[in-house]
Amino acid sequence: MRKVYELQKGMQILIDDDEIIEFEEIRGDKAIFYNSWGIEIEYPDYLDIDEIGILLTGDMRIPEDRLTASLF
């Protein structure tokens, strides 16, 4: 199983409530992610990626323009 600290910047994870978060960096012992609204989310860096959600790779990745928040 892959650990959160193995992620690279820009990798995306689909979490439980059908939201996609994007990995930004490791800060101390926390992994920093941002959701589509630009809200910072922290997880411990020792977690398995599967404990957070599903890692989106290759064809499953969502283009960045679809991640931006919209009221319409």
MOPAC internal coordinates of N, CA, C and O (Angstrom, degrees):
PM7 1SCF
backbone

  N    0.0000 0     0.00 0     0.00 0    0    0    0
  C    1.4449 1     0.00 0     0.00 0    1    0    0
  C    1.5228 1   109.93 1     0.00 0    2    1    0
  O    1.2310 1   121.63 1   -37.07 1    3    2    1
  N    1.3206 1   114.49 1   142.93 1    3    2    1
  C    1.4628 1   119.22 1  -179.69 1    5    3    2
  C    1.5187 1   110.13 1   -87.23 1    6    5    3
  O    1.2310 1   121.51 1   -37.74 1    7    6    5
  N    1.2972 1   114.71 1   142.26 1    7    6    5
  C    1.4634 1   121.53 1   177.92 1    9    7    6
  C    1.5209 1   109.82 1   -94.99 1   10    9    7
  O    1.2310 1   121.16 1   -22.78 1   11   10    9
  N    1.3164 1   115.39 1   157.22 1   11   10    9
  C    1.4599 1   121.03 1  -179.33 1   13   11   10
  C    1.5206 1   110.95 1   -59.43 1   14   13   11
  O    1.2310 1   119.56 1   143.48 1   15   14   13
  N    1.3315 1   118.45 1   -36.52 1   15   14   13
  C    1.4675 1   120.20 1  -177.86 1   17   15   14
  C    1.5268 1   112.79 1   -67.45 1   18   17   15
  O    1.2310 1   119.64 1   171.90 1   19   18   17
  N    1.3361 1   118.30 1    -8.10 1   19   18   17
  C    1.4607 1   121.90 1   177.16 1   21   19   18
  C    1.5323 1   112.65 1   -88.08 1   22   21   19
  O    1.2310 1   119.96 1   172.43 1   23   22   21
  N    1.3167 1   117.68 1    -7.57 1   23   22   21
  C    1.4667 1   121.15 1  -178.52 1   25   23   22
  C    1.5185 1   111.25 1   -67.54 1   26   25   23
  O    1.2310 1   121.59 1   -24.21 1   27   26   25
  N    1.3129 1   114.56 1   155.79 1   27   26   25
  C    1.4587 1   121.33 1   174.27 1   29   27   26
  C    1.5208 1   108.54 1  -113.39 1   30   29   27
  O    1.2310 1   120.78 1   -27.32 1   31   30   29
  N    1.3066 1   116.11 1   152.68 1   31   30   29
  C    1.4670 1   121.35 1  -178.31 1   33   31   30
  C    1.5326 1   110.41 1   -52.52 1   34   33   31
  O    1.2310 1   121.23 1   -45.87 1   35   34   33
  N    1.3257 1   115.25 1   134.13 1   35   34   33
  C    1.4612 1   121.02 1   177.74 1   37   35   34
  C    1.5170 1   114.78 1    94.41 1   38   37   35
  O    1.2310 1   119.95 1   168.54 1   39   38   37
  N    1.3391 1   117.71 1   -11.46 1   39   38   37
  C    1.4616 1   119.40 1   178.10 1   41   39   38
  C    1.5248 1   109.34 1   -66.77 1   42   41   39
  O    1.2310 1   121.10 1   -35.71 1   43   42   41
  N    1.3315 1   115.50 1   144.29 1   43   42   41
  C    1.4585 1   121.34 1  -175.03 1   45   43   42
  C    1.5183 1   111.31 1  -113.24 1   46   45   43
  O    1.2310 1   121.43 1   -34.31 1   47   46   45
  N    1.3449 1   114.87 1   145.69 1   47   46   45
  C    1.4607 1   121.84 1   177.54 1   49   47   46
  C    1.5194 1   107.89 1  -130.16 1   50   49   47
  O    1.2310 1   121.37 1   -48.69 1   51   50   49
  N    1.3344 1   114.98 1   131.31 1   51   50   49
  C    1.4590 1   121.47 1   174.64 1   53   51   50
  C    1.5182 1   107.17 1   -88.31 1   54   53   51
  O    1.2310 1   120.41 1   -61.46 1   55   54   53
  N    1.3470 1   116.83 1   118.54 1   55   54   53
  C    1.4598 1   119.79 1  -178.77 1   57   55   54
  C    1.5259 1   109.91 1  -100.06 1   58   57   55
  O    1.2310 1   121.04 1    -7.00 1   59   58   57
  N    1.3220 1   115.61 1   173.00 1   59   58   57
  C    1.4632 1   123.84 1  -170.26 1   61   59   58
  C    1.5143 1   115.93 1   -46.34 1   62   61   59
  O    1.2310 1   119.36 1   134.32 1   63   62   61
  N    1.2900 1   118.82 1   -45.68 1   63   62   61
  C    1.4625 1   120.69 1  -173.80 1   65   63   62
  C    1.5316 1   112.81 1   -89.09 1   66   65   63
  O    1.2310 1   120.60 1  -145.04 1   67   66   65
  N    1.3294 1   116.46 1    34.96 1   67   66   65
  C    1.4684 1   123.37 1   177.70 1   69   67   66
  C    1.5168 1   112.95 1    57.43 1   70   69   67
  O    1.2310 1   120.73 1  -146.83 1   71   70   69
  N    1.3034 1   116.21 1    33.17 1   71   70   69
  C    1.4582 1   121.87 1   176.65 1   73   71   70
  C    1.5245 1   108.08 1  -110.70 1   74   73   71
  O    1.2310 1   121.32 1   -34.57 1   75   74   73
  N    1.3144 1   115.08 1   145.43 1   75   74   73
  C    1.4631 1   120.37 1   178.95 1   77   75   74
  C    1.5156 1   108.39 1  -106.60 1   78   77   75
  O    1.2310 1   121.36 1   -49.85 1   79   78   77
  N    1.3342 1   115.00 1   130.15 1   79   78   77
  C    1.4562 1   120.30 1   174.51 1   81   79   78
  C    1.5223 1   108.20 1  -114.39 1   82   81   79
  O    1.2310 1   121.18 1   -30.42 1   83   82   81
  N    1.3225 1   115.34 1   149.58 1   83   82   81
  C    1.4586 1   121.10 1  -177.76 1   85   83   82
  C    1.5181 1   109.66 1  -117.24 1   86   85   83
  O    1.2310 1   121.13 1   -49.06 1   87   86   85
  N    1.3340 1   115.44 1   130.94 1   87   86   85
  C    1.4623 1   121.07 1  -179.41 1   89   87   86
  C    1.5177 1   110.28 1   -70.47 1   90   89   87
  O    1.2310 1   121.21 1   -44.80 1   91   90   89
  N    1.3372 1   115.30 1   135.20 1   91   90   89
  C    1.4632 1   120.71 1   178.56 1   93   91   90
  C    1.5287 1   111.23 1  -109.67 1   94   93   91
  O    1.2310 1   120.21 1   122.12 1   95   94   93
  N    1.3504 1   117.20 1   -57.88 1   95   94   93
  C    1.4619 1   120.03 1  -175.08 1   97   95   94
  C    1.5246 1   110.69 1  -167.27 1   98   97   95
  O    1.2310 1   121.48 1   -11.17 1   99   98   97
  N    1.3378 1   114.78 1   168.83 1   99   98   97
  C    1.4619 1   122.32 1   169.74 1  101   99   98
  C    1.5242 1   106.07 1   -98.05 1  102  101   99
  O    1.2310 1   120.72 1   -52.47 1  103  102  101
  N    1.3210 1   116.23 1   127.53 1  103  102  101
  C    1.4566 1   122.15 1   179.61 1  105  103  102
  C    1.5214 1   107.02 1  -125.50 1  106  105  103
  O    1.2310 1   120.51 1   -75.78 1  107  106  105
  N    1.3327 1   116.63 1   104.22 1  107  106  105
  C    1.4600 1   120.05 1  -175.21 1  109  107  106
  C    1.5154 1   109.29 1    67.54 1  110  109  107
  O    1.2310 1   120.23 1    59.41 1  111  110  109
  N    1.3324 1   117.17 1  -120.59 1  111  110  109
  C    1.4625 1   120.65 1   177.97 1  113  111  110
  C    1.5272 1   111.56 1  -107.93 1  114  113  111
  O    1.2310 1   120.48 1  -158.81 1  115  114  113
  N    1.3416 1   116.68 1    21.19 1  115  114  113
  C    1.4645 1   122.38 1  -179.62 1  117  115  114
  C    1.5226 1   110.53 1  -118.54 1  118  117  115
  O    1.2310 1   121.45 1   -37.88 1  119  118  117
  N    1.3356 1   114.84 1   142.12 1  119  118  117
  C    1.4600 1   121.36 1   172.13 1  121  119  118
  C    1.5204 1   106.56 1   -95.94 1  122  121  119
  O    1.2310 1   120.36 1   -51.75 1  123  122  121
  N    1.3121 1   116.92 1   128.25 1  123  122  121
  C    1.4587 1   122.53 1  -176.18 1  125  123  122
  C    1.5242 1   109.50 1  -102.65 1  126  125  123
  O    1.2310 1   121.50 1   -52.75 1  127  126  125
  N    1.3284 1   114.74 1   127.25 1  127  126  125
  C    1.4612 1   123.08 1   177.52 1  129  127  126
  C    1.5162 1   108.32 1  -124.58 1  130  129  127
  O    1.2310 1   121.02 1   -19.64 1  131  130  129
  N    1.3349 1   115.65 1   160.36 1  131  130  129
  C    1.4590 1   121.50 1   173.17 1  133  131  130
  C    1.5188 1   108.46 1  -128.24 1  134  133  131
  O    1.2310 1   120.71 1   -40.34 1  135  134  133
  N    1.3389 1   116.25 1   139.66 1  135  134  133
  C    1.4536 1   119.30 1   175.74 1  137  135  134
  C    1.5278 1   109.22 1   -91.23 1  138  137  135
  O    1.2310 1   120.16 1     5.07 1  139  138  137
  N    1.3342 1   117.30 1  -174.93 1  139  138  137
  C    1.4646 1   120.91 1  -175.58 1  141  139  138
  C    1.5256 1   112.92 1   -68.06 1  142  141  139
  O    1.2310 1   119.80 1   163.25 1  143  142  141
  N    1.3173 1   117.98 1   -16.75 1  143  142  141
  C    1.4607 1   122.35 1   177.97 1  145  143  142
  C    1.5287 1   111.66 1   -91.55 1  146  145  143
  O    1.2310 1   120.15 1   178.22 1  147  146  145
  N    1.3189 1   117.31 1    -1.78 1  147  146  145
  C    1.4545 1   121.02 1  -179.59 1  149  147  146
  C    1.5168 1   113.51 1    83.63 1  150  149  147
  O    1.2310 1   120.56 1  -166.86 1  151  150  149
  N    1.3250 1   116.53 1    13.14 1  151  150  149
  C    1.4558 1   120.86 1   179.49 1  153  151  150
  C    1.5311 1   109.28 1   -82.98 1  154  153  151
  O    1.2310 1   121.05 1   -49.09 1  155  154  153
  N    1.3234 1   115.60 1   130.91 1  155  154  153
  C    1.4615 1   121.59 1  -178.85 1  157  155  154
  C    1.5200 1   109.56 1   -77.22 1  158  157  155
  O    1.2310 1   120.82 1   -46.34 1  159  158  157
  N    1.3326 1   116.04 1   133.66 1  159  158  157
  C    1.4609 1   123.11 1   178.73 1  161  159  158
  C    1.5226 1   107.44 1  -126.23 1  162  161  159
  O    1.2310 1   120.48 1   -46.66 1  163  162  161
  N    1.3243 1   116.68 1   133.34 1  163  162  161
  C    1.4659 1   121.27 1  -179.79 1  165  163  162
  C    1.5240 1   110.75 1  -112.59 1  166  165  163
  O    1.2310 1   121.36 1   -39.10 1  167  166  165
  N    1.3146 1   115.01 1   140.90 1  167  166  165
  C    1.4617 1   122.57 1   172.17 1  169  167  166
  C    1.5212 1   107.15 1  -132.94 1  170  169  167
  O    1.2310 1   119.85 1   -29.23 1  171  170  169
  N    1.3343 1   117.89 1   150.77 1  171  170  169
  C    1.4702 1   119.68 1   173.91 1  173  171  170
  C    1.5282 1   109.16 1   -61.02 1  174  173  171
  O    1.2310 1   120.05 1   -38.44 1  175  174  173
  N    1.3179 1   117.51 1   141.56 1  175  174  173
  C    1.4669 1   120.51 1  -175.70 1  177  175  174
  C    1.5216 1   113.98 1   -75.59 1  178  177  175
  O    1.2310 1   119.68 1   172.46 1  179  178  177
  N    1.3329 1   118.21 1    -7.54 1  179  178  177
  C    1.4664 1   120.32 1  -178.63 1  181  179  178
  C    1.5368 1   113.02 1   -91.50 1  182  181  179
  O    1.2310 1   119.38 1   174.77 1  183  182  181
  N    1.3387 1   118.79 1    -5.23 1  183  182  181
  C    1.4630 1   121.65 1  -178.56 1  185  183  182
  C    1.5211 1   111.51 1   -67.19 1  186  185  183
  O    1.2310 1   120.97 1   -29.21 1  187  186  185
  N    1.3357 1   115.74 1   150.79 1  187  186  185
  C    1.4567 1   120.49 1   168.48 1  189  187  186
  C    1.5198 1   107.40 1   -73.57 1  190  189  187
  O    1.2310 1   120.23 1   -35.60 1  191  190  189
  N    1.3131 1   117.17 1   144.40 1  191  190  189
  C    1.4598 1   120.93 1   179.66 1  193  191  190
  C    1.5292 1   110.30 1   -58.30 1  194  193  191
  O    1.2310 1   120.44 1   143.69 1  195  194  193
  N    1.3310 1   116.76 1   -36.31 1  195  194  193
  C    1.4629 1   121.18 1  -179.64 1  197  195  194
  C    1.5233 1   112.76 1   -63.36 1  198  197  195
  O    1.2310 1   119.60 1   158.06 1  199  198  197
  N    1.3092 1   118.36 1   -21.94 1  199  198  197
  C    1.4610 1   121.17 1   178.09 1  201  199  198
  C    1.5277 1   111.18 1   -73.79 1  202  201  199
  O    1.2310 1   120.18 1   158.55 1  203  202  201
  N    1.3219 1   117.25 1   -21.45 1  203  202  201
  C    1.4599 1   122.10 1   179.76 1  205  203  202
  C    1.5244 1   110.18 1   -92.11 1  206  205  203
  O    1.2310 1   120.75 1   132.37 1  207  206  205
  N    1.3113 1   116.18 1   -47.63 1  207  206  205
  C    1.4593 1   121.14 1  -177.48 1  209  207  206
  C    1.5109 1   111.23 1   175.13 1  210  209  207
  O    1.2310 1   120.74 1    30.26 1  211  210  209
  N    1.3281 1   116.18 1  -149.74 1  211  210  209
  C    1.4638 1   122.67 1  -176.83 1  213  211  210
  C    1.5268 1   108.94 1  -107.62 1  214  213  211
  O    1.2310 1   120.76 1   -56.42 1  215  214  213
  N    1.3243 1   116.15 1   123.58 1  215  214  213
  C    1.4577 1   121.29 1   177.98 1  217  215  214
  C    1.5254 1   109.08 1   -71.69 1  218  217  215
  O    1.2310 1   120.58 1   -55.73 1  219  218  217
  N    1.3244 1   116.50 1   124.27 1  219  218  217
  C    1.4621 1   121.82 1   179.48 1  221  219  218
  C    1.5253 1   108.43 1   -92.30 1  222  221  219
  O    1.2310 1   121.21 1   -55.49 1  223  222  221
  N    1.3319 1   115.30 1   124.51 1  223  222  221
  C    1.4622 1   120.34 1  -178.43 1  225  223  222
  C    1.5216 1   109.78 1  -133.30 1  226  225  223
  O    1.2310 1   120.90 1   -21.88 1  227  226  225
  N    1.3029 1   115.89 1   158.12 1  227  226  225
  C    1.4650 1   121.88 1   174.21 1  229  227  226
  C    1.5094 1   113.70 1    52.76 1  230  229  227
  O    1.2310 1   120.30 1    59.21 1  231  230  229
  N    1.3307 1   117.04 1  -120.79 1  231  230  229
  C    1.4635 1   122.78 1  -176.88 1  233  231  230
  C    1.5221 1   112.67 1   -67.81 1  234  233  231
  O    1.2310 1   120.26 1   162.16 1  235  234  233
  N    1.3152 1   117.12 1   -17.84 1  235  234  233
  C    1.4614 1   120.92 1  -177.70 1  237  235  234
  C    1.5228 1   112.19 1   -81.37 1  238  237  235
  O    1.2310 1   119.92 1   165.11 1  239  238  237
  N    1.3319 1   117.76 1   -14.89 1  239  238  237
  C    1.4683 1   120.53 1  -178.17 1  241  239  238
  C    1.5251 1   110.75 1   -62.67 1  242  241  239
  O    1.2310 1   120.79 1   -34.70 1  243  242  241
  N    1.3084 1   116.09 1   145.30 1  243  242  241
  C    1.4558 1   123.19 1   179.13 1  245  243  242
  C    1.5228 1   108.28 1   -98.70 1  246  245  243
  O    1.2310 1   119.61 1   -52.37 1  247  246  245
  N    1.3407 1   118.34 1   127.63 1  247  246  245
  C    1.4665 1   120.09 1   178.98 1  249  247  246
  C    1.5212 1   111.29 1   -58.23 1  250  249  247
  O    1.2310 1   120.92 1   -32.93 1  251  250  249
  N    1.3126 1   115.84 1   147.07 1  251  250  249
  C    1.4620 1   121.51 1  -175.02 1  253  251  250
  C    1.5284 1   112.79 1   -59.82 1  254  253  251
  O    1.2310 1   119.72 1   146.01 1  255  254  253
  N    1.3310 1   118.14 1   -33.99 1  255  254  253
  C    1.4663 1   119.73 1  -179.48 1  257  255  254
  C    1.5238 1   112.21 1   -68.71 1  258  257  255
  O    1.2310 1   119.84 1   160.35 1  259  258  257
  N    1.3241 1   117.91 1   -19.65 1  259  258  257
  C    1.4664 1   121.06 1   176.73 1  261  259  258
  C    1.5118 1   111.58 1   -86.26 1  262  261  259
  O    1.2310 1   119.76 1   169.03 1  263  262  261
  N    1.3214 1   118.07 1   -10.97 1  263  262  261
  C    1.4515 1   121.91 1  -179.71 1  265  263  262
  C    1.5251 1   113.15 1   -86.52 1  266  265  263
  O    1.2310 1   120.29 1   161.65 1  267  266  265
  N    1.3146 1   117.04 1   -18.35 1  267  266  265
  C    1.4556 1   119.03 1  -176.71 1  269  267  266
  C    1.5099 1   110.62 1   -69.44 1  270  269  267
  O    1.2310 1   121.24 1   -39.94 1  271  270  269
  N    1.2989 1   115.24 1   140.06 1  271  270  269
  C    1.4588 1   121.01 1  -178.84 1  273  271  270
  C    1.5279 1   110.71 1   -67.81 1  274  273  271
  O    1.2310 1   120.99 1   -36.71 1  275  274  273
  N    1.2968 1   115.72 1   143.29 1  275  274  273
  C    1.4609 1   120.82 1   179.66 1  277  275  274
  C    1.5229 1   109.08 1  -143.54 1  278  277  275
  O    1.2310 1   121.12 1   -36.03 1  279  278  277
  N    1.3099 1   115.45 1   143.97 1  279  278  277
  C    1.4554 1   120.44 1   176.45 1  281  279  278
  C    1.5156 1   111.39 1   -92.20 1  282  281  279
  O    1.2310 1   120.04 1   176.98 1  283  282  281
  N    1.3196 1   117.53 1    -3.02 1  283  282  281
  C    1.4667 1   121.64 1  -177.45 1  285  283  282
  C    1.4915 1   111.61 1  -111.82 1  286  285  283
  O    1.2310 1   120.10 1   180.00 1  287  286  285

